[in-house]
Amino acid sequence: MYGCEAWTISKQTQKKLEATEMWFLRRMLRISWTAKKTNDTVLEEAHTTRLLISKIRKRQATFFGHVMRREKLEKSCNNRNVGRKTQ
């Protein structure tokens, strides 16, 4: 998940990430992929919910806030009056 702040997540990418998350949970619980268990059943057994997409969205929002604050700082540092510096 390193660098997920800059990802562009389409619906197709979101489905792939959710499928990967479920695959990880099935591997941790040692549930075979041929076993006829729904994703909801696997989530109940793991006592969890789907967290990956929400964590990515939260990190993206945090990064966006960081970038917005940084831009204001750069603008204030670079804006100067024309002419000599005053002491």
Contacts in CASP RR format, 6 or more apart in sequence:
PFRMAT RR
TARGET T0000
AUTHOR 0000-0000-0000
METHOD contacts of the structure
MODEL  1
MYGCEAWTISKQTQKKLEATEMWFLRRMLRISWTAKKTNDTVLEEAHTTR
LLISKIRKRQATFFGHVMRREKLEKSCNNRNVGRKTQ
1 52 0 8 1.000
1 55 0 8 1.000
1 56 0 8 1.000
1 59 0 8 1.000
4 56 0 8 1.000
4 59 0 8 1.000
4 60 0 8 1.000
5 59 0 8 1.000
5 60 0 8 1.000
5 62 0 8 1.000
5 63 0 8 1.000
6 63 0 8 1.000
7 13 0 8 1.000
7 56 0 8 1.000
7 60 0 8 1.000
9 17 0 8 1.000
9 53 0 8 1.000
9 56 0 8 1.000
14 53 0 8 1.000
17 52 0 8 1.000
17 53 0 8 1.000
17 56 0 8 1.000
18 50 0 8 1.000
18 52 0 8 1.000
18 53 0 8 1.000
20 52 0 8 1.000
21 50 0 8 1.000
21 51 0 8 1.000
21 52 0 8 1.000
22 39 0 8 1.000
22 42 0 8 1.000
23 33 0 8 1.000
25 42 0 8 1.000
25 43 0 8 1.000
25 46 0 8 1.000
25 48 0 8 1.000
26 32 0 8 1.000
26 33 0 8 1.000
26 42 0 8 1.000
28 46 0 8 1.000
29 42 0 8 1.000
29 45 0 8 1.000
29 46 0 8 1.000
31 37 0 8 1.000
31 42 0 8 1.000
31 45 0 8 1.000
43 49 0 8 1.000
43 50 0 8 1.000
END
